[in-house]
Amino acid sequence: MEITQNNIDKLNAKLTIKLGKEDYDARYNEALKTARKSMSLPGFRPGHVPMSLVKKKYGAAVLAEELNTLLSDKINEHVRENNLHLLGQPLPVEKKGEGDFENPSDFEFEYEMGLAPEFDLNLDKFKVTYHTIKVDDKLVDKQIQDMAKRYGRLTEPDASEDSDLLMTTLIELDENDEIKEGGMMSDATVSIEFVEDKKTKKALTGLKKNDEIVVDPHKISKGHDDLARMLNTTHEAVHHIHTNFKLRVNEVKRLIPSDINQELFDKVFGKDAVKDEAEFRTRVQDDMTNHFKGDETWLFKREASRELVDGVKMELPDEFLKRWIHATNENPINDSDLDKEYPAYAKGLKWQLIMNRILDEHQIRVESEEVMNHAKENIASQFAQYGMPIPDEELEKYAANMLQNQEEVRKIFDRLYEDKVIDKCRELMKVKDKEVAYDDFVKLVNEQEH
């Protein structure tokens, strides 16, 4: 056996593997014996078919499988022994005359390899802003108003006003505003408060039970997905709706917010957890501040990764990677789509290489105990959304069950590693803290990837 590596440049290499019959013959014959045991042929007892017939029927397929296994082992061994850092996987080079599978003797195989680039990374040379949300009185007021609504009560007024809910039946009409035969009909809730079209909003106010009006369905919903849910249909079907609907009022509902009093305090935080409105406001503000930390960290991660990916000088074996994506993508992809998607893929790969460098240089590790704790935090958080505390013993069981799923374990490891990388970036990069209003923070989050 002869293995040679030819480095074409710093990012691309070609691996040539030459096999003599002595390199694979023993394992090939052993595999044929195994195939013979299960082969049945009229006139021969099971396991006693002549080897010449076994070779004739299975020889080429068995040889191909054994060579693939041998080549894979030797490639991995070569990569490990030479401390190669590959991008993607080696790609076989198709060429004629590489060997005769019907009459095996010597074989020669070639592979393309994409090599990971060398690059300099000095985190302290990069500047990034860590944005935090200013939880001011206005934001606290809005949160308390929402809580008051959440714990409020529904009434049934005679006529609707501009913040009420309408429980309706929506019936599809034709071009003449007549009921369309075989058309859509669905019960749906219409929130007048969120209707943006002024004319439609006005038409929806003052309605009573059993009243009927004609509406443009697109003007009583917030986009195609919302309308699809209201009509119990698909997003695609909504695109083909070009006529009006009849709206029949079944009920009018009005939400009366809870008073800001001890009863509300107890419902939100538990009995006697807070004693007065001032303490309630402080608790709400603290909870909002803690809640926003996840969003603030997410935005910092995006900004830090952008800064590093754009700022670190790094070349990739682009043409090799495109061929590798073509060869291995689960769904076939044409050149045009690949050219569009490749820049985002390349940025993601660069970020992964940068993260790996930070993990290695700072010897960052994630322990099994951290994975278990993260799983428990996720589960406890899910129960908390429904106001359900979970005993420690039950939490342990749920977490252990979750971690039976290896894909879930991998996701948690990846998340924790990335979190630690971001912590290290915040520690070592030149970070400027900046407090911004909530609306400005939302604008930053909604900025498109450049």
Protein Blocks (a to p, Z undefined) as FASTA:
>chain_A
ZZddddfblmbccddddddfklmmmmmmmmmmmmmmmpccehiaehiacfklmmmmmmmm
mmmmmmmmmmmmmmmmmmmmnopacehjadddddehibcfklgcbdcddddddddddddd
dfklpccddddddddfklmmmmmmmmmmmmmccdddfbdcfkbccddddddddfkopace
hiacddddddfklpmblklmmmmgoiaehiacdddfklmcgcjklmmmmnopafklmmmp
cbdcddddfbdcddddddddfklmmmmnoghkbfbfklmmmmmmmmmmmmmmmmmmmmmm
mmmmmmmmmmpgcdddfklmmmmmmmmombacdfklmmmmmmmmmmmmmmmmmmmmmmmm
nopacdfklmmmmmmmmmmmmmmmnopacdfklmmmmmmmmmmpmklmmmmmmmmmmmmm
mmmmmmmmccddddddfklmmmmmmpccZZ
